Amino acid sequence: MSTERIKVPPNGLEIKSVLSPITPTIPTTPFTSGFTPLVTVVGFHHARGPEVESWFGVEEGVDPAAKYGWNLLPFMALSDGAHASEEDFSYFTLLRPETDDGPATSLFGISCTRQLDSSQLINRPADVTRSTVQKAVVVIADSPQFFGMLRQRLSIVTQAWFAQREFTDVDILRGFQESLADEKARGILQEEAQRDQYLGMSLRELIHEFKWQALVLLKCCLLQPKMLFFGSRCDRLCMVQFSLISLIPGLIRNLQDCADPELNTYEKKLAQPTSLQSSNRNSLLTFMGLPLQIFGKGSIFGPYTPLQQLDLLADVGTKSYIVGSTNSLLLQQKDRYSDIIINLDDDTINITSPSLRTALSLTAADRRWIDYLTQEVNNTWDESNPSTPKTMQYAGSEEYIRAQFESYIIGLISSVKFHNYLVKNSATGRNTAESDPAVDFGLDWVEAWQRTENYRMWDAHTDTNLFAVSEPRHPCAGGLSIEDVQRRIAEQVKELHLDERLAQGRDILGRNFAAGKEKASTMLNRLYNDMEQMREAQRRRAEENAKLNEANGGSKRNSMASGTSVDTTAAAAAAKPQQETETLVGNGGTKKAD
């Protein structure tokens, strides 16, 4: 949007464009913790169910689960359905109450679950009565930032421990915890987190799988409804959620309040920026009020949430959440526990709240933007290496996608600030996209966002004239181009599998056309013989009446009329098999669509 289309506020602040796209960096979290990573083992007992068996990194006789009230830890570590996989991972959040070391905060757990045939144990305990032994090795840390790196190490350690076939030998686990504690003390984990900023499935996979609905889910997160993800594979279930929230710049580093609805540390420490370094990306993001804190007071983030935690979800103090479940029983109560449910097993999104459905309707500009991004990913898709473009170029890469979403969010919040300015200084009501850039983001969505806690927090701690720093404009503002239409049609053809249907239709048409052609050929041969006989009779009559000129002329007209009638009959007869063919194709298409 050019500056001529923007009403400059009275103080004369100049509107400037956003900095040129670069690989974004994430602001450092305002909260630091000295929590040392812990390692624990959770096993499944045939009589008592999941239970904590041992701890590493704590003093002898100390049980952190009892100390901090983590009675649901065993159920979080051993997810429902983990027995169906050779190896599975679970990600969850834990509340650490206030201690002498610091205020109450959120901790993050990652578990690796494996199974072993009981007959393979070197020393089989008497209480092992089942055919398989199931255990999970769990790491509990104060941040999920380095979980991407930690996941591979945890998998190797767990596999090595199981390979011993002797679970009483825990030297591997003890050494693993000591190495994590040492790396934490020397700051190596923080360095790893800086290099491995983002956790979750690759954004290319997210866009390739969800297409335009990826933007719907992001805008849904900002409205802070009750979002429920369901999937039979816990690892993938959690990765989708982490990938989604990582699209909000800075949020993955500011999750200290996400484990309990009573936590509100982030807002208490939040202050409005008073300066801006235009050359510093972190400074710009902070000045723009990022991250948008969707996990403040009243909100929960539980990548994997067991059924035993449903009471917390139903609590009156829990207003919103993003949680995941692998138990299909929760689907039977989806209306009670969710405003929107994302089923990863059958790739469906069901919005149960009518008001939310209205707010999440994408605008034409939104669809243009996400369709373009989807096409960039699809054009560079490599099935053997989904996270990297086959062209090995920037366009369509992880950094490219993240930069596009960052630009979208900055344009969004800048446009909302300008929208507020227009509303305050204009009595004309709703404006058009020409005068109000928020229209391109959807005014229904904007109004819904303005009723959320993260909007209240953001609006209270950002400058009123924020739009003077970053241009209030949708990345795809403006009218539709022919390329947009072609892109949309191509995407719809792919989504609806129209290419497959057309292929089937062409096959049916070919068969019917061949049959119709044979029928038409036989019919035309008969008509040709009949016409030849009629013409011969007409010729004889013409010779007998050759002396009568008027009669001859009438005979010619009759001949022409007769010929026309015959031709019409022939055309109608020839058209009949074609109509039959069209009818067959039409019925086939209807059956396929049904």
C-alpha positions as CSV (number, residue, x, y, z in Angstrom):
1,M,0.0,0.0,0.0
2,S,1.4,3.4,-1.0
3,T,1.7,6.2,1.5
4,E,-0.8,8.3,-0.5
5,R,-3.6,5.9,0.5
6,I,-2.8,6.2,4.2
7,K,-4.0,9.0,6.3
8,V,-1.0,10.3,8.2
9,P,-1.7,10.9,11.9
10,P,-1.6,14.4,13.3
11,N,1.9,14.0,14.8
12,G,3.2,13.6,11.2
13,L,4.9,10.2,11.8
14,E,6.1,8.9,8.5
15,I,5.0,5.5,7.4
16,K,7.9,3.3,6.4
17,S,8.0,-0.2,4.8
18,V,9.0,-3.3,6.7
19,L,12.7,-4.2,6.5
20,S,13.6,-6.3,3.5
21,P,12.9,-10.1,4.1
22,I,15.8,-11.8,5.9
23,T,16.0,-14.9,8.0
24,P,14.2,-13.9,11.1
25,T,15.7,-14.2,14.6
26,I,13.7,-14.8,17.8
27,P,13.8,-12.3,20.7
28,T,15.3,-13.7,23.8
29,T,12.9,-14.7,26.6
30,P,12.6,-12.2,29.4
31,F,12.5,-15.1,31.8
32,T,15.6,-17.2,32.7
33,S,15.8,-20.3,34.8
34,G,18.6,-22.2,36.5
35,F,16.7,-25.5,36.3
36,T,19.0,-28.5,35.7
37,P,17.6,-31.0,33.2
38,L,16.3,-34.2,34.9
39,V,16.0,-37.7,33.5
40,T,13.5,-40.2,34.7
41,V,12.2,-43.7,33.7
42,V,8.5,-44.4,33.5
43,G,7.4,-48.0,33.2
44,F,4.1,-49.8,32.7
45,H,3.2,-52.2,35.5
46,H,0.7,-54.9,34.8
47,A,-1.3,-54.2,38.0
48,R,-0.5,-50.5,38.8
49,G,-0.4,-49.1,35.4
50,P,2.2,-46.3,34.4
51,E,4.5,-45.4,37.2
52,V,7.8,-43.5,37.8
53,E,10.6,-46.0,38.4
54,S,13.7,-43.9,39.0
55,W,15.2,-40.4,38.8
56,F,18.6,-39.1,37.7
57,G,19.9,-35.6,38.6
58,V,18.3,-35.4,42.1
59,E,19.5,-36.1,45.5
60,E,19.1,-39.6,46.9
61,G,15.6,-40.2,48.2
62,V,14.1,-37.1,46.5
63,D,11.1,-37.6,44.3
64,P,10.4,-34.5,42.1
65,A,7.0,-36.0,41.1
66,A,5.9,-36.0,44.7
67,K,7.6,-32.7,45.5
68,Y,6.0,-30.8,42.7
69,G,2.7,-32.6,42.4
70,W,3.4,-34.3,39.1
71,N,1.0,-37.2,39.7
72,L,0.1,-37.2,36.0
73,L,3.7,-37.5,34.8
74,P,3.5,-41.3,34.1
75,F,0.4,-40.8,31.9
76,M,2.1,-38.0,30.0
77,A,5.2,-40.0,29.4
78,L,3.5,-43.2,28.2
79,S,0.9,-42.0,25.7
80,D,-2.2,-43.9,24.8
81,G,-1.4,-46.1,21.9
82,A,2.4,-46.0,22.3
83,H,2.4,-49.8,22.4
84,A,1.4,-49.9,18.7
85,S,4.8,-48.4,17.6
86,E,8.3,-49.7,18.0
87,E,9.3,-46.2,19.1
88,D,7.2,-43.1,19.9
89,F,7.8,-39.7,21.4
90,S,5.6,-37.7,23.7
91,Y,5.9,-33.9,24.5
92,F,4.2,-32.4,27.5
93,T,4.2,-29.5,29.9
94,L,4.5,-29.5,33.7
95,L,3.9,-26.9,36.3
96,R,6.8,-26.3,38.7
97,P,5.3,-24.4,41.8
98,E,7.1,-21.4,43.3
99,T,10.4,-22.3,45.0
100,D,13.3,-20.5,46.7
101,D,15.0,-20.5,43.3
102,G,12.2,-18.6,41.5
103,P,8.5,-18.1,40.8
104,A,6.1,-20.7,39.5
105,T,6.9,-21.6,35.9
106,S,6.4,-24.2,33.2
107,L,8.7,-27.1,32.5
108,F,8.8,-29.2,29.4
109,G,9.1,-33.0,29.0
110,I,10.0,-35.2,26.1
111,S,9.8,-39.0,26.4
112,C,11.0,-41.8,24.2
113,T,8.9,-45.0,24.5
114,R,10.1,-48.4,23.4
115,Q,9.1,-52.1,24.0
116,L,11.0,-55.3,24.5
117,D,9.9,-58.9,24.4
118,S,10.0,-60.2,27.9
119,S,11.6,-63.4,26.9
120,Q,14.7,-61.5,25.8
121,L,15.4,-60.1,29.3
122,I,18.6,-61.5,30.8
123,N,17.2,-61.4,34.3
124,R,13.4,-61.4,34.1
125,P,11.9,-59.9,37.3
126,A,9.0,-61.9,38.9
127,D,6.5,-59.1,38.5
128,V,7.0,-59.0,34.7
129,T,4.0,-61.1,33.7
130,R,3.3,-59.7,30.3
131,S,4.8,-60.7,27.0
132,T,6.4,-57.3,26.4
133,V,8.0,-54.7,28.7
134,Q,7.2,-51.1,27.9
135,K,9.2,-48.2,29.3
136,A,9.9,-44.5,28.6
137,V,13.0,-42.5,29.1
138,V,12.0,-38.9,29.9
139,V,14.0,-35.6,29.9
140,I,12.5,-32.7,31.8
141,A,13.9,-29.2,31.0
142,D,13.0,-25.6,31.4
143,S,12.7,-24.9,27.7
144,P,11.7,-26.8,24.6
145,Q,14.1,-24.8,22.4
146,F,16.7,-27.6,22.1
147,F,14.3,-30.5,21.9
148,G,14.9,-30.8,18.2
149,M,18.6,-31.7,18.9
150,L,17.7,-33.6,22.1
151,R,15.2,-35.9,20.4
152,Q,17.9,-37.7,18.4
153,R,20.1,-38.1,21.4
154,L,17.2,-39.4,23.5
155,S,16.4,-41.9,20.9
156,I,20.0,-43.3,20.7
157,V,20.2,-43.5,24.5
158,T,16.9,-45.3,24.9
159,Q,17.8,-47.7,22.1
160,A,21.1,-48.5,23.7
161,W,19.6,-49.0,27.1
162,F,17.0,-51.4,25.7
163,A,19.8,-53.2,23.8
164,Q,21.4,-54.2,27.1
165,R,18.3,-56.3,27.9
166,E,19.0,-55.6,31.5
167,F,17.0,-52.6,32.9
168,T,18.7,-52.6,36.3
169,D,21.9,-51.4,34.5
170,V,21.2,-47.6,34.4
171,D,24.8,-46.3,33.9
172,I,23.8,-45.1,30.4
173,L,20.9,-43.1,31.7
174,R,23.0,-41.6,34.6
175,G,25.7,-40.6,32.2
176,F,23.1,-39.1,29.9
177,Q,21.7,-36.8,32.6
178,E,25.2,-35.8,33.8
179,S,26.1,-34.7,30.2
180,L,22.9,-32.6,29.9
181,A,23.6,-31.0,33.3
182,D,27.2,-30.2,32.3
183,E,26.1,-28.7,29.0
184,K,23.5,-26.7,30.8
185,A,26.1,-25.3,33.2
186,R,28.5,-24.4,30.4
187,G,25.8,-22.8,28.2
188,I,26.1,-25.4,25.5
189,L,22.4,-26.2,25.5
190,Q,21.7,-22.5,25.0
191,E,24.0,-22.4,22.0
192,E,22.3,-25.5,20.6
193,A,19.0,-23.8,21.0
194,Q,20.3,-20.8,19.1
195,R,21.3,-23.0,16.2
196,D,18.2,-25.2,16.3
197,Q,15.6,-22.5,16.9
198,Y,12.5,-24.3,15.8
199,L,10.8,-27.4,17.0
200,G,8.2,-29.4,15.1
201,M,7.6,-30.8,11.7
202,S,9.1,-28.8,8.9
203,L,7.0,-25.9,7.7
204,R,7.2,-27.2,4.1
205,E,5.5,-30.4,5.3
206,L,2.9,-28.3,7.2
207,I,2.1,-26.2,4.1
208,H,2.1,-29.2,1.8
209,E,-0.2,-31.2,4.1
210,F,-2.6,-28.4,5.3
211,K,-2.4,-26.0,2.3
212,W,-4.7,-23.0,2.8
213,Q,-5.9,-24.4,6.1
214,A,-2.5,-23.7,7.6
215,L,-3.4,-20.0,7.6
216,V,-6.8,-20.8,9.1
217,L,-5.1,-22.7,11.9
218,L,-2.6,-19.8,12.6
219,K,-5.4,-17.2,12.7
220,C,-7.4,-19.6,14.9
221,C,-4.5,-19.8,17.4
222,L,-4.5,-16.0,17.7
223,L,-8.2,-16.1,18.6
224,Q,-7.4,-18.3,21.6
225,P,-10.3,-20.8,21.3
226,K,-10.2,-24.3,22.7
227,M,-8.2,-26.2,20.0
228,L,-8.0,-30.0,20.2
229,F,-5.6,-32.0,18.0
230,F,-6.2,-35.7,17.6
231,G,-4.0,-38.3,16.1
232,S,-3.0,-41.9,16.8
233,R,0.8,-41.1,16.5
234,C,1.8,-39.0,19.5
235,D,5.1,-37.9,17.9
236,R,3.4,-36.4,14.8
237,L,0.5,-35.0,17.0
238,C,3.0,-33.0,19.0
239,M,5.2,-31.9,16.1
240,V,2.3,-30.3,14.2
241,Q,1.4,-28.2,17.3
242,F,5.0,-27.0,17.9
243,S,5.3,-26.2,14.2
244,L,2.1,-24.2,14.2
245,I,3.0,-22.0,17.3
246,S,6.5,-21.5,15.9
247,L,4.9,-19.4,13.2
248,I,4.3,-16.7,15.8
249,P,7.7,-14.9,16.0
250,G,9.2,-15.2,19.5
251,L,6.5,-17.4,21.0
252,I,8.6,-20.7,21.2
253,R,11.0,-18.8,23.6
254,N,8.3,-17.4,25.8
255,L,6.2,-20.4,27.0
256,Q,6.9,-20.0,30.7
257,D,3.2,-19.6,31.5
258,C,1.8,-22.3,29.2
259,A,1.5,-25.2,31.8
260,D,-1.2,-23.8,34.0
261,P,-4.0,-21.2,33.5
262,E,-3.0,-19.4,36.7
263,L,0.5,-18.4,35.5
264,N,1.0,-14.9,34.3
265,T,4.7,-14.2,34.6
266,Y,5.1,-12.9,31.1
267,E,2.7,-10.1,31.4
268,K,3.9,-9.0,34.8
269,K,7.4,-8.5,33.3
270,L,6.2,-6.9,30.1
271,A,6.9,-3.3,29.4
272,Q,6.3,-1.1,26.3
273,P,9.4,-0.5,24.2
274,T,10.6,3.1,24.2
275,S,13.2,2.9,21.5
276,L,13.6,1.2,18.1
277,Q,16.8,0.3,16.2
278,S,15.6,0.0,12.7
279,S,18.6,-2.0,11.7
280,N,18.1,-4.6,14.4
281,R,15.5,-7.3,13.7
282,N,15.0,-8.2,17.3
283,S,14.4,-4.6,18.1
284,L,11.7,-4.3,15.4
285,L,9.9,-7.4,16.5
286,T,9.9,-6.3,20.1
287,F,8.7,-2.8,19.2
288,M,5.9,-4.4,17.2
289,G,4.7,-6.2,20.3
290,L,5.8,-9.7,19.4
291,P,5.4,-12.4,20.4
292,L,1.6,-12.3,20.6
293,Q,1.3,-14.2,23.9
294,I,-1.5,-16.7,23.4
295,F,-0.5,-18.7,26.5
296,G,-1.0,-16.2,29.3
297,K,-3.4,-16.3,32.2
298,G,-6.3,-18.6,31.5
299,S,-4.6,-20.5,28.8
300,I,-2.8,-23.9,28.5
301,F,-0.5,-25.6,26.0
302,G,-0.4,-29.4,26.2
303,P,1.1,-31.0,23.1
304,Y,0.1,-34.3,24.6
305,T,-2.7,-34.2,27.2
306,P,-3.8,-37.5,28.8
307,L,-7.5,-38.1,29.6
308,Q,-6.6,-37.8,33.3
309,Q,-6.0,-34.1,32.7
310,L,-9.5,-33.4,31.4
311,D,-10.5,-31.8,34.7
312,L,-8.0,-29.0,34.1
313,L,-9.4,-28.4,30.6
314,A,-13.0,-28.2,32.0
315,D,-12.0,-25.9,34.9
316,V,-13.8,-22.6,35.0
317,G,-10.4,-20.8,35.0
318,T,-9.3,-22.4,31.8
319,K,-10.5,-20.1,29.0
320,S,-8.5,-21.4,26.0
321,Y,-5.9,-24.0,25.1
322,I,-4.1,-25.9,22.4
323,V,-3.8,-29.6,23.4
324,G,-3.4,-32.9,21.7
325,S,-4.8,-36.3,22.4
326,T,-4.3,-39.8,21.1
327,N,-7.4,-41.3,22.7
328,S,-10.4,-41.5,20.5
329,L,-12.8,-41.3,23.5
330,L,-12.2,-37.6,23.5
331,L,-13.7,-37.4,20.0
332,Q,-17.0,-38.5,21.5
333,Q,-17.1,-35.4,23.7
334,K,-15.6,-32.9,21.2
335,D,-18.4,-30.4,21.6
336,R,-17.7,-30.2,25.3
337,Y,-13.9,-29.9,25.0
338,S,-13.3,-28.1,21.8
339,D,-14.3,-25.1,19.6
340,I,-12.3,-26.6,16.8
341,I,-10.9,-30.2,16.4
342,I,-8.1,-31.1,14.0
343,N,-8.1,-34.8,13.2
344,L,-4.7,-35.8,11.9
345,D,-5.7,-39.4,11.1
346,D,-8.3,-38.4,8.5
347,D,-7.0,-34.9,7.7
348,T,-10.2,-33.1,8.7
349,I,-10.8,-29.8,10.6
350,N,-14.2,-29.5,12.3
351,I,-15.1,-26.1,13.7
352,T,-17.9,-26.6,16.2
353,S,-18.3,-22.9,17.1
354,P,-20.4,-21.0,14.6
355,S,-18.9,-17.6,15.6
356,L,-15.4,-19.0,15.2
357,R,-16.3,-20.5,11.8
358,T,-17.4,-17.0,10.6
359,A,-14.3,-15.3,11.9
360,L,-12.0,-17.8,10.3
361,S,-13.3,-17.4,6.8
362,L,-10.3,-16.3,4.7
363,T,-10.5,-13.2,2.6
364,A,-9.6,-13.1,-1.1
365,A,-6.2,-11.6,-0.2
366,D,-5.6,-14.3,2.4
367,R,-6.4,-17.0,-0.2
368,R,-4.1,-15.4,-2.8
369,W,-1.3,-15.2,-0.2
370,I,-1.5,-18.8,1.1
371,D,-2.2,-20.2,-2.4
372,Y,1.0,-18.6,-3.6
373,L,3.0,-20.0,-0.7
374,T,1.5,-23.4,-1.3
375,Q,2.4,-23.3,-4.9
376,E,6.0,-22.4,-4.0
377,V,6.2,-25.4,-1.8
378,N,4.6,-27.8,-4.2
379,N,6.7,-26.6,-7.1
380,T,9.9,-27.5,-5.2
381,W,8.5,-30.6,-3.4
382,D,10.9,-33.5,-3.0
383,E,9.2,-36.6,-1.6
384,S,12.5,-38.1,-0.5
385,N,13.5,-34.9,1.4
386,P,10.4,-32.9,2.3
387,S,12.1,-30.3,4.4
388,T,14.4,-29.1,1.6
389,P,13.4,-27.7,-1.8
390,K,14.5,-29.8,-4.7
391,T,15.9,-26.7,-6.3
392,M,18.1,-26.1,-3.2
393,Q,17.2,-22.4,-3.5
394,Y,15.7,-19.9,-1.0
395,A,12.2,-19.8,-2.5
396,G,10.1,-22.4,-0.9
397,S,12.6,-23.1,1.9
398,E,12.0,-23.2,5.6
399,E,13.5,-19.8,6.1
400,Y,11.5,-18.4,3.2
401,I,8.2,-19.7,4.6
402,R,9.0,-18.4,8.1
403,A,9.9,-15.0,6.7
404,Q,6.6,-14.9,4.7
405,F,4.6,-15.6,7.8
406,E,6.5,-13.1,9.8
407,S,5.8,-10.5,7.2
408,Y,2.1,-11.4,7.2
409,I,1.8,-11.1,11.0
410,I,3.7,-7.7,11.0
411,G,1.4,-6.5,8.3
412,L,-1.6,-7.8,10.2
413,I,-0.9,-6.1,13.6
414,S,0.2,-2.8,11.8
415,S,-3.1,-2.8,9.8
416,V,-5.2,-3.4,13.0
417,K,-3.5,-0.4,14.7
418,F,-4.3,1.7,11.7
419,H,-7.9,0.3,11.7
420,N,-8.2,1.5,15.3
421,Y,-7.0,4.9,14.3
422,L,-9.6,5.1,11.5
423,V,-12.4,4.0,13.8
424,K,-11.4,6.6,16.4
425,N,-11.2,9.4,13.9
426,S,-14.0,8.5,11.5
427,A,-17.7,8.1,11.9
428,T,-18.3,6.4,8.5
429,G,-18.4,2.9,9.9
430,R,-16.8,0.1,8.0
431,N,-14.3,1.1,5.3
432,T,-13.1,-0.5,2.1
433,A,-9.7,-2.2,1.6
434,E,-8.6,1.0,-0.1
435,S,-8.9,3.1,3.0
436,D,-8.7,0.4,5.7
437,P,-6.0,-2.3,5.1
438,A,-7.6,-4.5,7.9
439,V,-10.4,-5.4,5.5
440,D,-8.0,-7.6,3.6
441,F,-7.3,-9.6,6.8
442,G,-11.1,-9.9,7.5
443,L,-13.0,-7.5,9.8
444,D,-14.9,-10.4,11.4
445,W,-11.5,-11.9,12.4
446,V,-10.2,-8.5,13.6
447,E,-13.3,-8.0,15.8
448,A,-12.9,-11.5,17.2
449,W,-9.2,-10.9,17.9
450,Q,-10.0,-7.7,19.7
451,R,-11.9,-9.7,22.3
452,T,-8.9,-12.0,23.2
453,E,-6.4,-11.7,26.0
454,N,-3.4,-11.7,23.8
455,Y,-4.8,-8.7,21.9
456,R,-5.5,-6.8,25.2
457,M,-1.9,-7.5,26.3
458,W,-0.5,-6.5,22.9
459,D,-2.6,-3.3,22.5
460,A,-1.7,-2.1,26.0
461,H,2.0,-2.5,25.5
462,T,2.5,-1.1,22.0
463,D,2.5,2.3,20.5
464,T,-0.8,3.7,19.1
465,N,0.9,4.8,15.9
466,L,2.7,1.5,15.3
467,F,1.6,1.7,11.7
468,A,4.0,4.6,11.2
469,V,6.9,2.2,11.6
470,S,5.7,-0.7,9.5
471,E,3.4,-0.2,6.5
472,P,-0.2,-1.4,7.3
473,R,-0.7,-3.6,4.3
474,H,-1.7,-7.2,3.5
475,P,1.1,-9.0,1.5
476,C,-1.4,-9.7,-1.3
477,A,-3.4,-6.5,-1.2
478,G,-5.0,-5.5,-4.5
479,G,-7.2,-7.0,-7.1
480,L,-7.1,-10.5,-8.5
481,S,-4.7,-11.2,-11.4
482,I,-5.0,-13.9,-14.0
483,E,-2.1,-15.7,-12.3
484,D,-4.1,-15.7,-9.1
485,V,-7.1,-17.3,-10.8
486,Q,-5.0,-19.9,-12.5
487,R,-3.2,-20.7,-9.3
488,R,-6.6,-21.1,-7.5
489,I,-8.0,-23.3,-10.2
490,A,-4.9,-25.5,-10.2
491,E,-5.1,-25.9,-6.4
492,Q,-8.8,-26.7,-6.5
493,V,-8.2,-29.3,-9.3
494,K,-5.6,-30.9,-7.0
495,E,-7.7,-30.7,-3.8
496,L,-10.8,-32.2,-5.5
497,H,-8.8,-34.8,-7.5
498,L,-10.5,-33.4,-10.6
499,D,-7.6,-34.6,-12.7
500,E,-8.3,-38.2,-11.6
501,R,-12.0,-37.7,-12.3
502,L,-11.3,-36.2,-15.7
503,A,-9.0,-39.2,-16.5
504,Q,-11.8,-41.6,-15.6
505,G,-14.3,-39.4,-17.5
506,R,-12.1,-39.6,-20.6
507,D,-11.8,-43.3,-20.3
508,I,-15.6,-43.7,-20.0
509,L,-16.1,-41.2,-22.9
510,G,-13.7,-43.2,-25.0
511,R,-15.5,-46.5,-24.4
512,N,-18.9,-44.9,-25.0
513,F,-17.7,-43.0,-28.0
514,A,-16.4,-46.2,-29.6
515,A,-19.7,-48.0,-29.0
516,G,-21.6,-45.0,-30.2
517,K,-19.4,-44.7,-33.3
518,E,-20.2,-48.3,-34.2
519,K,-23.9,-47.8,-33.8
520,A,-23.8,-44.6,-35.8
521,S,-21.9,-46.2,-38.6
522,T,-24.4,-49.0,-39.0
523,M,-27.3,-46.5,-38.9
524,L,-25.7,-44.2,-41.4
525,N,-25.1,-47.2,-43.8
526,R,-28.8,-48.0,-43.7
527,L,-29.8,-44.4,-44.2
528,Y,-27.4,-44.1,-47.1
529,N,-29.0,-47.2,-48.8
530,D,-32.5,-45.8,-48.2
531,M,-31.5,-42.4,-49.6
532,E,-30.0,-44.0,-52.8
533,Q,-33.2,-45.9,-53.4
534,M,-35.3,-42.8,-52.9
535,R,-33.0,-40.8,-55.3
536,E,-33.4,-43.5,-58.0
537,A,-37.2,-43.4,-57.7
538,Q,-37.1,-39.6,-57.9
539,R,-34.9,-39.7,-61.0
540,R,-37.4,-42.0,-62.8
541,R,-40.3,-39.8,-61.9
542,A,-38.3,-36.8,-63.2
543,E,-37.8,-38.4,-66.6
544,E,-41.5,-39.2,-67.0
545,N,-42.4,-35.6,-66.2
546,A,-39.6,-34.0,-68.2
547,K,-42.0,-32.3,-70.5
548,L,-43.8,-30.5,-67.8
549,N,-41.5,-27.7,-66.6
550,E,-43.6,-26.6,-63.7
551,A,-44.0,-30.1,-62.6
552,N,-40.3,-30.6,-63.0
553,G,-39.7,-27.5,-60.8
554,G,-42.2,-28.8,-58.2
555,S,-40.5,-32.2,-58.4
556,K,-37.1,-30.5,-57.7
557,R,-38.6,-28.6,-54.7
558,N,-40.2,-31.9,-53.4
559,S,-36.8,-33.6,-54.0
560,M,-35.0,-30.9,-52.0
561,A,-37.6,-31.0,-49.3
562,S,-37.4,-34.7,-49.2
563,G,-33.6,-34.5,-49.1
564,T,-33.8,-32.0,-46.3
565,S,-36.1,-34.2,-44.3
566,V,-33.9,-37.2,-44.8
567,D,-30.8,-35.2,-43.9
568,T,-32.6,-33.9,-40.7
569,T,-33.6,-37.5,-39.9
570,A,-30.0,-38.6,-40.4
571,A,-28.6,-35.8,-38.2
572,A,-31.1,-36.6,-35.5
573,A,-30.2,-40.3,-35.7
574,A,-26.5,-39.5,-35.6
575,A,-27.0,-37.2,-32.6
576,K,-28.8,-39.8,-30.6
577,P,-25.7,-41.9,-29.8
578,Q,-23.9,-38.7,-28.9
579,Q,-26.6,-37.8,-26.4
580,E,-26.4,-41.3,-25.0
581,T,-22.7,-40.8,-24.6
582,E,-23.1,-37.5,-22.8
583,T,-25.7,-39.1,-20.5
584,L,-23.4,-41.9,-19.5
585,V,-20.5,-39.5,-18.8
586,G,-22.8,-37.3,-16.7
587,N,-24.0,-40.2,-14.6
588,G,-20.4,-41.4,-14.1
589,G,-19.4,-38.0,-12.9
590,T,-22.2,-37.8,-10.5
591,K,-21.4,-41.2,-9.0
592,K,-17.8,-40.2,-8.6
593,A,-18.7,-36.9,-6.9
594,D,-21.1,-38.7,-4.6
